[in-house]
């Protein structure tokens, strides 16, 4: 029973973290788009930094979503046993 609760918490935590990284990617993408449309306000380095941040956030989001899926599968197999 305790193991199932721990696995459920692990799954929930991974989903929350994945959602946070997805929100960060959206926010940074919108910020980058705003910088690109501004008249000379943003430097190229800032736009590149934001683009890389979006990419990294998407990768972390996918990794945490996969972790949540694996935790769910582990919890299901623990319940079946």
Gaussian input, Z-matrix of N, CA and C with variables (Angstrom, degrees):
# hf/3-21g

backbone

0 1
 N
 C     1     B1
 C     2     B2     1     A1
 N     3     B3     2     A2     1     D1
 C     4     B4     3     A3     2     D2
 C     5     B5     4     A4     3     D3
 N     6     B6     5     A5     4     D4
 C     7     B7     6     A6     5     D5
 C     8     B8     7     A7     6     D6
 N     9     B9     8     A8     7     D7
 C    10    B10     9     A9     8     D8
 C    11    B11    10    A10     9     D9
 N    12    B12    11    A11    10    D10
 C    13    B13    12    A12    11    D11
 C    14    B14    13    A13    12    D12
 N    15    B15    14    A14    13    D13
 C    16    B16    15    A15    14    D14
 C    17    B17    16    A16    15    D15
 N    18    B18    17    A17    16    D16
 C    19    B19    18    A18    17    D17
 C    20    B20    19    A19    18    D18
 N    21    B21    20    A20    19    D19
 C    22    B22    21    A21    20    D20
 C    23    B23    22    A22    21    D21
 N    24    B24    23    A23    22    D22
 C    25    B25    24    A24    23    D23
 C    26    B26    25    A25    24    D24
 N    27    B27    26    A26    25    D25
 C    28    B28    27    A27    26    D26
 C    29    B29    28    A28    27    D27
 N    30    B30    29    A29    28    D28
 C    31    B31    30    A30    29    D29
 C    32    B32    31    A31    30    D30
 N    33    B33    32    A32    31    D31
 C    34    B34    33    A33    32    D32
 C    35    B35    34    A34    33    D33
 N    36    B36    35    A35    34    D34
 C    37    B37    36    A36    35    D35
 C    38    B38    37    A37    36    D36
 N    39    B39    38    A38    37    D37
 C    40    B40    39    A39    38    D38
 C    41    B41    40    A40    39    D39
 N    42    B42    41    A41    40    D40
 C    43    B43    42    A42    41    D41
 C    44    B44    43    A43    42    D42
 N    45    B45    44    A44    43    D43
 C    46    B46    45    A45    44    D44
 C    47    B47    46    A46    45    D45
 N    48    B48    47    A47    46    D46
 C    49    B49    48    A48    47    D47
 C    50    B50    49    A49    48    D48
 N    51    B51    50    A50    49    D49
 C    52    B52    51    A51    50    D50
 C    53    B53    52    A52    51    D51
 N    54    B54    53    A53    52    D52
 C    55    B55    54    A54    53    D53
 C    56    B56    55    A55    54    D54
 N    57    B57    56    A56    55    D55
 C    58    B58    57    A57    56    D56
 C    59    B59    58    A58    57    D57
 N    60    B60    59    A59    58    D58
 C    61    B61    60    A60    59    D59
 C    62    B62    61    A61    60    D60
 N    63    B63    62    A62    61    D61
 C    64    B64    63    A63    62    D62
 C    65    B65    64    A64    63    D63
 N    66    B66    65    A65    64    D64
 C    67    B67    66    A66    65    D65
 C    68    B68    67    A67    66    D66
 N    69    B69    68    A68    67    D67
 C    70    B70    69    A69    68    D68
 C    71    B71    70    A70    69    D69
 N    72    B72    71    A71    70    D70
 C    73    B73    72    A72    71    D71
 C    74    B74    73    A73    72    D72
 N    75    B75    74    A74    73    D73
 C    76    B76    75    A75    74    D74
 C    77    B77    76    A76    75    D75
 N    78    B78    77    A77    76    D76
 C    79    B79    78    A78    77    D77
 C    80    B80    79    A79    78    D78
 N    81    B81    80    A80    79    D79
 C    82    B82    81    A81    80    D80
 C    83    B83    82    A82    81    D81
 N    84    B84    83    A83    82    D82
 C    85    B85    84    A84    83    D83
 C    86    B86    85    A85    84    D84
 N    87    B87    86    A86    85    D85
 C    88    B88    87    A87    86    D86
 C    89    B89    88    A88    87    D87
 N    90    B90    89    A89    88    D88
 C    91    B91    90    A90    89    D89
 C    92    B92    91    A91    90    D90
 N    93    B93    92    A92    91    D91
 C    94    B94    93    A93    92    D92
 C    95    B95    94    A94    93    D93
 N    96    B96    95    A95    94    D94
 C    97    B97    96    A96    95    D95
 C    98    B98    97    A97    96    D96
 N    99    B99    98    A98    97    D97
 C   100   B100    99    A99    98    D98
 C   101   B101   100   A100    99    D99
 N   102   B102   101   A101   100   D100
 C   103   B103   102   A102   101   D101
 C   104   B104   103   A103   102   D102
 N   105   B105   104   A104   103   D103
 C   106   B106   105   A105   104   D104
 C   107   B107   106   A106   105   D105
 N   108   B108   107   A107   106   D106
 C   109   B109   108   A108   107   D107
 C   110   B110   109   A109   108   D108
 N   111   B111   110   A110   109   D109
 C   112   B112   111   A111   110   D110
 C   113   B113   112   A112   111   D111
 N   114   B114   113   A113   112   D112
 C   115   B115   114   A114   113   D113
 C   116   B116   115   A115   114   D114
 N   117   B117   116   A116   115   D115
 C   118   B118   117   A117   116   D116
 C   119   B119   118   A118   117   D117
 N   120   B120   119   A119   118   D118
 C   121   B121   120   A120   119   D119
 C   122   B122   121   A121   120   D120
 N   123   B123   122   A122   121   D121
 C   124   B124   123   A123   122   D122
 C   125   B125   124   A124   123   D123
 N   126   B126   125   A125   124   D124
 C   127   B127   126   A126   125   D125
 C   128   B128   127   A127   126   D126
 N   129   B129   128   A128   127   D127
 C   130   B130   129   A129   128   D128
 C   131   B131   130   A130   129   D129
 N   132   B132   131   A131   130   D130
 C   133   B133   132   A132   131   D131
 C   134   B134   133   A133   132   D132
 N   135   B135   134   A134   133   D133
 C   136   B136   135   A135   134   D134
 C   137   B137   136   A136   135   D135
 N   138   B138   137   A137   136   D136
 C   139   B139   138   A138   137   D137
 C   140   B140   139   A139   138   D138
 N   141   B141   140   A140   139   D139
 C   142   B142   141   A141   140   D140
 C   143   B143   142   A142   141   D141
 N   144   B144   143   A143   142   D142
 C   145   B145   144   A144   143   D143
 C   146   B146   145   A145   144   D144
 N   147   B147   146   A146   145   D145
 C   148   B148   147   A147   146   D146
 C   149   B149   148   A148   147   D147
 N   150   B150   149   A149   148   D148
 C   151   B151   150   A150   149   D149
 C   152   B152   151   A151   150   D150
 N   153   B153   152   A152   151   D151
 C   154   B154   153   A153   152   D152
 C   155   B155   154   A154   153   D153
 N   156   B156   155   A155   154   D154
 C   157   B157   156   A156   155   D155
 C   158   B158   157   A157   156   D156
 N   159   B159   158   A158   157   D157
 C   160   B160   159   A159   158   D158
 C   161   B161   160   A160   159   D159
 N   162   B162   161   A161   160   D160
 C   163   B163   162   A162   161   D161
 C   164   B164   163   A163   162   D162
 N   165   B165   164   A164   163   D163
 C   166   B166   165   A165   164   D164
 C   167   B167   166   A166   165   D165
 N   168   B168   167   A167   166   D166
 C   169   B169   168   A168   167   D167
 C   170   B170   169   A169   168   D168
 N   171   B171   170   A170   169   D169
 C   172   B172   171   A171   170   D170
 C   173   B173   172   A172   171   D171
 N   174   B174   173   A173   172   D172
 C   175   B175   174   A174   173   D173
 C   176   B176   175   A175   174   D174
 N   177   B177   176   A176   175   D175
 C   178   B178   177   A177   176   D176
 C   179   B179   178   A178   177   D177
 N   180   B180   179   A179   178   D178
 C   181   B181   180   A180   179   D179
 C   182   B182   181   A181   180   D180
 N   183   B183   182   A182   181   D181
 C   184   B184   183   A183   182   D182
 C   185   B185   184   A184   183   D183
 N   186   B186   185   A185   184   D184
 C   187   B187   186   A186   185   D185
 C   188   B188   187   A187   186   D186
 N   189   B189   188   A188   187   D187
 C   190   B190   189   A189   188   D188
 C   191   B191   190   A190   189   D189
 N   192   B192   191   A191   190   D190
 C   193   B193   192   A192   191   D191
 C   194   B194   193   A193   192   D192
 N   195   B195   194   A194   193   D193
 C   196   B196   195   A195   194   D194
 C   197   B197   196   A196   195   D195
 N   198   B198   197   A197   196   D196
 C   199   B199   198   A198   197   D197
 C   200   B200   199   A199   198   D198
 N   201   B201   200   A200   199   D199
 C   202   B202   201   A201   200   D200
 C   203   B203   202   A202   201   D201
 N   204   B204   203   A203   202   D202
 C   205   B205   204   A204   203   D203
 C   206   B206   205   A205   204   D204
 N   207   B207   206   A206   205   D205
 C   208   B208   207   A207   206   D206
 C   209   B209   208   A208   207   D207
 N   210   B210   209   A209   208   D208
 C   211   B211   210   A210   209   D209
 C   212   B212   211   A211   210   D210
 N   213   B213   212   A212   211   D211
 C   214   B214   213   A213   212   D212
 C   215   B215   214   A214   213   D213
 N   216   B216   215   A215   214   D214
 C   217   B217   216   A216   215   D215
 C   218   B218   217   A217   216   D216
 N   219   B219   218   A218   217   D217
 C   220   B220   219   A219   218   D218
 C   221   B221   220   A220   219   D219
 N   222   B222   221   A221   220   D220
 C   223   B223   222   A222   221   D221
 C   224   B224   223   A223   222   D222
 N   225   B225   224   A224   223   D223
 C   226   B226   225   A225   224   D224
 C   227   B227   226   A226   225   D225
 N   228   B228   227   A227   226   D226
 C   229   B229   228   A228   227   D227
 C   230   B230   229   A229   228   D228
 N   231   B231   230   A230   229   D229
 C   232   B232   231   A231   230   D230
 C   233   B233   232   A232   231   D231
 N   234   B234   233   A233   232   D232
 C   235   B235   234   A234   233   D233
 C   236   B236   235   A235   234   D234
 N   237   B237   236   A236   235   D235
 C   238   B238   237   A237   236   D236
 C   239   B239   238   A238   237   D237
 N   240   B240   239   A239   238   D238
 C   241   B241   240   A240   239   D239
 C   242   B242   241   A241   240   D240

   B1=1.4478
   B2=1.5349
   B3=1.3096
   B4=1.4629
   B5=1.5275
   B6=1.3374
   B7=1.4623
   B8=1.5288
   B9=1.3278
   B10=1.4614
   B11=1.5303
   B12=1.3230
   B13=1.4632
   B14=1.5255
   B15=1.3203
   B16=1.4626
   B17=1.5237
   B18=1.3225
   B19=1.4606
   B20=1.5280
   B21=1.3122
   B22=1.4649
   B23=1.5334
   B24=1.3344
   B25=1.4572
   B26=1.5268
   B27=1.3257
   B28=1.4614
   B29=1.5291
   B30=1.3305
   B31=1.4554
   B32=1.5233
   B33=1.3139
   B34=1.4635
   B35=1.5273
   B36=1.3223
   B37=1.4591
   B38=1.5289
   B39=1.3305
   B40=1.4680
   B41=1.5296
   B42=1.3194
   B43=1.4674
   B44=1.5272
   B45=1.3259
   B46=1.4624
   B47=1.5266
   B48=1.3144
   B49=1.4669
   B50=1.5290
   B51=1.3410
   B52=1.4642
   B53=1.5244
   B54=1.3109
   B55=1.4661
   B56=1.5286
   B57=1.3226
   B58=1.4724
   B59=1.5268
   B60=1.3160
   B61=1.4708
   B62=1.5176
   B63=1.3318
   B64=1.4652
   B65=1.5307
   B66=1.3272
   B67=1.4661
   B68=1.5293
   B69=1.3311
   B70=1.4692
   B71=1.5294
   B72=1.3306
   B73=1.4670
   B74=1.5249
   B75=1.3191
   B76=1.4602
   B77=1.5329
   B78=1.3208
   B79=1.4669
   B80=1.5299
   B81=1.3230
   B82=1.4601
   B83=1.5263
   B84=1.3249
   B85=1.4630
   B86=1.5173
   B87=1.3215
   B88=1.4664
   B89=1.5265
   B90=1.3197
   B91=1.4589
   B92=1.5336
   B93=1.3299
   B94=1.4606
   B95=1.5284
   B96=1.3362
   B97=1.4634
   B98=1.5263
   B99=1.3226
   B100=1.4652
   B101=1.5093
   B102=1.3359
   B103=1.4683
   B104=1.5289
   B105=1.3283
   B106=1.4603
   B107=1.5265
   B108=1.3188
   B109=1.4622
   B110=1.5249
   B111=1.3240
   B112=1.4647
   B113=1.5284
   B114=1.2890
   B115=1.4665
   B116=1.5187
   B117=1.2972
   B118=1.4553
   B119=1.5145
   B120=1.3198
   B121=1.4543
   B122=1.5317
   B123=1.3093
   B124=1.4582
   B125=1.5257
   B126=1.3109
   B127=1.4520
   B128=1.5295
   B129=1.3046
   B130=1.4593
   B131=1.5229
   B132=1.3156
   B133=1.4693
   B134=1.5209
   B135=1.3125
   B136=1.4606
   B137=1.5251
   B138=1.3298
   B139=1.4608
   B140=1.5245
   B141=1.3217
   B142=1.4676
   B143=1.5300
   B144=1.3219
   B145=1.4623
   B146=1.5258
   B147=1.3226
   B148=1.4602
   B149=1.5220
   B150=1.3205
   B151=1.4609
   B152=1.5305
   B153=1.3224
   B154=1.4694
   B155=1.5251
   B156=1.3221
   B157=1.4669
   B158=1.5182
   B159=1.3171
   B160=1.4630
   B161=1.5226
   B162=1.3202
   B163=1.4633
   B164=1.5154
   B165=1.3115
   B166=1.4641
   B167=1.5306
   B168=1.3197
   B169=1.4702
   B170=1.5201
   B171=1.3189
   B172=1.4639
   B173=1.5254
   B174=1.3239
   B175=1.4644
   B176=1.5318
   B177=1.3310
   B178=1.4657
   B179=1.5215
   B180=1.3149
   B181=1.4655
   B182=1.5238
   B183=1.3216
   B184=1.4659
   B185=1.5265
   B186=1.3293
   B187=1.4647
   B188=1.5267
   B189=1.3229
   B190=1.4609
   B191=1.5190
   B192=1.3234
   B193=1.4615
   B194=1.5268
   B195=1.3166
   B196=1.4705
   B197=1.5319
   B198=1.3350
   B199=1.4587
   B200=1.5294
   B201=1.3234
   B202=1.4661
   B203=1.5225
   B204=1.3234
   B205=1.4610
   B206=1.5367
   B207=1.3155
   B208=1.4702
   B209=1.5278
   B210=1.3207
   B211=1.4637
   B212=1.5242
   B213=1.3159
   B214=1.4733
   B215=1.5241
   B216=1.3390
   B217=1.4596
   B218=1.5200
   B219=1.3355
   B220=1.4673
   B221=1.5268
   B222=1.3438
   B223=1.4648
   B224=1.5202
   B225=1.3241
   B226=1.4643
   B227=1.5310
   B228=1.3264
   B229=1.4639
   B230=1.5365
   B231=1.3295
   B232=1.4671
   B233=1.5226
   B234=1.3384
   B235=1.4638
   B236=1.5308
   B237=1.3313
   B238=1.4619
   B239=1.5255
   B240=1.3184
   B241=1.4687
   B242=1.5171
   A1=110.80
   A2=117.08
   A3=120.46
   A4=110.67
   A5=115.64
   A6=119.22
   A7=110.29
   A8=116.82
   A9=119.98
   A10=110.95
   A11=116.42
   A12=119.94
   A13=110.96
   A14=116.27
   A15=120.05
   A16=110.94
   A17=116.87
   A18=120.06
   A19=111.31
   A20=116.07
   A21=119.77
   A22=110.32
   A23=116.71
   A24=121.13
   A25=110.55
   A26=116.84
   A27=121.34
   A28=110.35
   A29=116.44
   A30=120.62
   A31=110.79
   A32=116.85
   A33=121.34
   A34=111.05
   A35=116.45
   A36=120.74
   A37=110.87
   A38=117.13
   A39=120.60
   A40=110.75
   A41=117.47
   A42=120.31
   A43=111.46
   A44=116.98
   A45=120.57
   A46=110.53
   A47=116.67
   A48=120.11
   A49=110.45
   A50=117.12
   A51=119.90
   A52=110.83
   A53=117.04
   A54=120.94
   A55=111.14
   A56=116.31
   A57=119.93
   A58=110.73
   A59=117.47
   A60=119.89
   A61=111.17
   A62=117.88
   A63=120.43
   A64=110.20
   A65=116.52
   A66=120.06
   A67=110.80
   A68=116.42
   A69=119.81
   A70=110.73
   A71=116.67
   A72=120.16
   A73=110.55
   A74=117.22
   A75=120.58
   A76=109.99
   A77=116.52
   A78=120.29
   A79=111.11
   A80=116.77
   A81=120.29
   A82=110.87
   A83=117.22
   A84=120.26
   A85=112.06
   A86=116.74
   A87=120.63
   A88=110.11
   A89=116.52
   A90=120.43
   A91=111.03
   A92=116.14
   A93=120.49
   A94=110.23
   A95=116.70
   A96=120.97
   A97=110.60
   A98=116.45
   A99=120.38
   A100=112.10
   A101=116.37
   A102=119.87
   A103=111.31
   A104=116.11
   A105=119.11
   A106=111.98
   A107=116.53
   A108=120.11
   A109=113.33
   A110=117.52
   A111=120.47
   A112=109.48
   A113=115.51
   A114=120.28
   A115=110.59
   A116=117.39
   A117=122.29
   A118=115.68
   A119=117.30
   A120=119.87
   A121=111.81
   A122=117.53
   A123=120.46
   A124=110.78
   A125=115.29
   A126=119.45
   A127=109.37
   A128=115.33
   A129=120.49
   A130=110.33
   A131=116.17
   A132=119.86
   A133=111.31
   A134=118.21
   A135=121.61
   A136=110.39
   A137=116.68
   A138=119.98
   A139=110.23
   A140=117.19
   A141=120.77
   A142=110.15
   A143=117.10
   A144=120.67
   A145=110.70
   A146=117.17
   A147=120.33
   A148=111.20
   A149=118.14
   A150=120.89
   A151=110.89
   A152=116.52
   A153=120.36
   A154=110.17
   A155=117.05
   A156=120.88
   A157=111.43
   A158=117.45
   A159=121.13
   A160=109.85
   A161=116.93
   A162=120.70
   A163=112.63
   A164=116.49
   A165=120.83
   A166=110.81
   A167=117.04
   A168=120.12
   A169=111.35
   A170=116.78
   A171=120.08
   A172=110.48
   A173=117.36
   A174=120.26
   A175=111.23
   A176=117.38
   A177=120.36
   A178=111.53
   A179=116.70
   A180=120.91
   A181=110.04
   A182=116.56
   A183=120.39
   A184=111.58
   A185=116.99
   A186=120.40
   A187=111.42
   A188=117.49
   A189=120.32
   A190=111.82
   A191=117.57
   A192=119.78
   A193=110.18
   A194=116.60
   A195=120.62
   A196=110.15
   A197=116.98
   A198=120.47
   A199=110.58
   A200=116.61
   A201=120.41
   A202=110.72
   A203=116.18
   A204=119.99
   A205=110.72
   A206=116.26
   A207=119.99
   A208=110.84
   A209=117.55
   A210=120.95
   A211=110.30
   A212=116.58
   A213=120.29
   A214=110.31
   A215=116.38
   A216=119.88
   A217=111.33
   A218=116.63
   A219=120.66
   A220=110.68
   A221=116.09
   A222=119.51
   A223=111.19
   A224=116.80
   A225=120.50
   A226=111.77
   A227=116.06
   A228=118.55
   A229=110.99
   A230=116.50
   A231=119.80
   A232=110.76
   A233=116.76
   A234=120.37
   A235=111.09
   A236=116.37
   A237=119.81
   A238=111.73
   A239=116.68
   A240=120.31
   A241=112.27
   D1=-42.84
   D2=-179.88
   D3=-66.84
   D4=-36.09
   D5=179.62
   D6=-65.89
   D7=-39.28
   D8=178.89
   D9=-65.31
   D10=-39.38
   D11=177.52
   D12=-64.57
   D13=-40.71
   D14=178.57
   D15=-65.38
   D16=-39.80
   D17=178.80
   D18=-68.93
   D19=-36.28
   D20=177.15
   D21=-65.22
   D22=-41.92
   D23=176.96
   D24=-63.75
   D25=-41.71
   D26=179.17
   D27=-61.23
   D28=-41.88
   D29=178.61
   D30=-65.16
   D31=-46.23
   D32=-179.46
   D33=-63.04
   D34=-43.25
   D35=179.34
   D36=-62.01
   D37=-43.02
   D38=179.70
   D39=-64.12
   D40=-37.18
   D41=178.18
   D42=-68.09
   D43=-39.75
   D44=178.42
   D45=-64.82
   D46=-43.63
   D47=179.65
   D48=-66.15
   D49=-40.40
   D50=177.29
   D51=-61.86
   D52=-40.78
   D53=178.27
   D54=-65.03
   D55=-38.76
   D56=178.84
   D57=-64.85
   D58=-41.94
   D59=178.19
   D60=-67.72
   D61=-35.64
   D62=176.98
   D63=-64.89
   D64=-42.99
   D65=177.99
   D66=-63.79
   D67=-39.61
   D68=178.49
   D69=-64.08
   D70=-38.97
   D71=179.10
   D72=-65.00
   D73=-42.15
   D74=178.91
   D75=-64.59
   D76=-47.07
   D77=-179.69
   D78=-59.76
   D79=-45.75
   D80=-178.53
   D81=-68.04
   D82=-35.68
   D83=176.92
   D84=-64.68
   D85=-42.52
   D86=177.78
   D87=-65.33
   D88=-40.73
   D89=178.12
   D90=-63.40
   D91=-41.06
   D92=178.97
   D93=-65.04
   D94=-41.74
   D95=178.40
   D96=-62.24
   D97=-40.82
   D98=176.62
   D99=-63.39
   D100=-39.47
   D101=178.50
   D102=-66.43
   D103=-37.05
   D104=179.96
   D105=-67.97
   D106=-31.44
   D107=-179.21
   D108=-87.77
   D109=-11.05
   D110=178.90
   D111=-74.83
   D112=155.24
   D113=-178.16
   D114=-85.50
   D115=90.74
   D116=174.95
   D117=66.09
   D118=17.23
   D119=-176.62
   D120=-80.17
   D121=-30.50
   D122=-174.95
   D123=-109.63
   D124=143.48
   D125=176.46
   D126=-84.91
   D127=162.70
   D128=179.09
   D129=-62.59
   D130=-36.79
   D131=-179.72
   D132=-62.86
   D133=-38.02
   D134=-179.85
   D135=-67.94
   D136=-40.59
   D137=178.95
   D138=-66.22
   D139=-41.68
   D140=178.12
   D141=-64.64
   D142=-41.87
   D143=177.60
   D144=-59.26
   D145=-44.13
   D146=-179.80
   D147=-67.98
   D148=-37.08
   D149=177.67
   D150=-64.50
   D151=-42.07
   D152=177.47
   D153=-66.01
   D154=-39.21
   D155=177.82
   D156=-61.99
   D157=-39.52
   D158=176.93
   D159=-62.66
   D160=-45.77
   D161=179.50
   D162=-61.34
   D163=-45.61
   D164=179.91
   D165=-65.43
   D166=-40.41
   D167=178.38
   D168=-63.10
   D169=-39.72
   D170=178.13
   D171=-65.37
   D172=-40.48
   D173=178.36
   D174=-64.42
   D175=-44.36
   D176=177.65
   D177=-65.05
   D178=-36.03
   D179=176.98
   D180=-62.07
   D181=-46.41
   D182=179.42
   D183=-64.25
   D184=-40.15
   D185=179.47
   D186=-64.36
   D187=-41.42
   D188=178.92
   D189=-71.28
   D190=-33.81
   D191=175.35
   D192=-65.10
   D193=-39.75
   D194=177.00
   D195=-65.31
   D196=-39.88
   D197=177.81
   D198=-62.48
   D199=-39.55
   D200=178.12
   D201=-64.68
   D202=-39.31
   D203=179.13
   D204=-66.19
   D205=-41.35
   D206=178.61
   D207=-66.48
   D208=-38.72
   D209=177.75
   D210=-65.07
   D211=-37.51
   D212=178.03
   D213=-64.82
   D214=-45.89
   D215=178.55
   D216=-61.66
   D217=-40.34
   D218=178.82
   D219=-65.41
   D220=-39.10
   D221=178.74
   D222=-67.19
   D223=-39.61
   D224=178.41
   D225=-64.67
   D226=-39.36
   D227=178.95
   D228=-71.18
   D229=-31.43
   D230=176.95
   D231=-69.55
   D232=-35.46
   D233=178.38
   D234=-70.77
   D235=-33.84
   D236=-179.67
   D237=-72.63
   D238=-27.27
   D239=-177.20
   D240=-80.52

